[in-house]
């Protein structure tokens, strides 16, 4: 039997994990699909100096992991997979 989610988000960058966080907080069953790791392209950045809440800057990988943990705290699930073209 297949699981049916309320929301499926493709892409685990800041926008994706923000959507996952708010969806999960609203009580929806959320799945986020990311190809490589939490944070998306931000993961490749060693130092992010313009993100609110981090006056000394933050490592992109660490920020991505923190976003994932925040969304999963409210029940969002992350799956690592490559999304391709659907064949019917």
N, C-alpha and C positions, 0 to 999 in steps of 0.2 A: 504494500500500500504506500502510495506516495504522500509525502507531507506537503500541505498547501500553506504557504506563508501569506500573511497580509501584505507585506512589502518585501520586495527583493531589490537590493541596491547593487549596482555594478560599479565597482571602483572604490578603493579604500583610502582615498585621499581625505583631506580635511572636510570637504563637502559631503562625501559619502558617510564618513563617521558621524558628522553632525546630524545628518538625516537619520542614521541608525539610532543615535542616542535619543532624539526627539520621538521617533516612532516607537521605540521600546518603552520610553517613559510614558507614552500615551496608552500603553497596554497592548500594543500591536505585536504580532509575531513577526520578527524582522530577521532577514538573512542578508548579509553583506558578502558579496563575492569579490575577491581581490586576486590578482594574478600572482604577485610576488610576495609582498609583505605590507603590513599596516603602514599607512602614511603615503602610499603611492610614490609619486615623483619626489615628494618632500624627503623621502628616505635617503636620497642621494646627497642631501645637503648637510654638511658637517656642522654648520652653525647658522641658526636662524635668529636674526637680531630684531625683527620687526613683528613679532607675534605677541599680542597682549598677554600680560600676566607674567612675563619672563623678562624682567628688567636687565638681566645679565645675558640674555639670549638662551637658546636651548638647542641641543643636538636634534637634527631632523628625525633620526631613527627613534630617539627616545620620545619625542613629541608624538610620532605616529603610534608607538606602542601605548602611550598614555591615552590617546584618543580611542584606541581599540578597547583598552581596559574600561574606560568610562562607559562606552556603549554596551559592552558585555555585562557590566555591573547591573544594568537594567534588563538584561535578558536577550539582547541582540546576539546573533550567532554569526561567526565569520567562517567562510569556507574559502580555501585557496584553490583556485581553478582558472583555467583559460577559457574565456567565453568565445565561442566561435559561431559560425553561421549555422543556423538550425536547418536540418534537412527533414522534410516531411515525407 
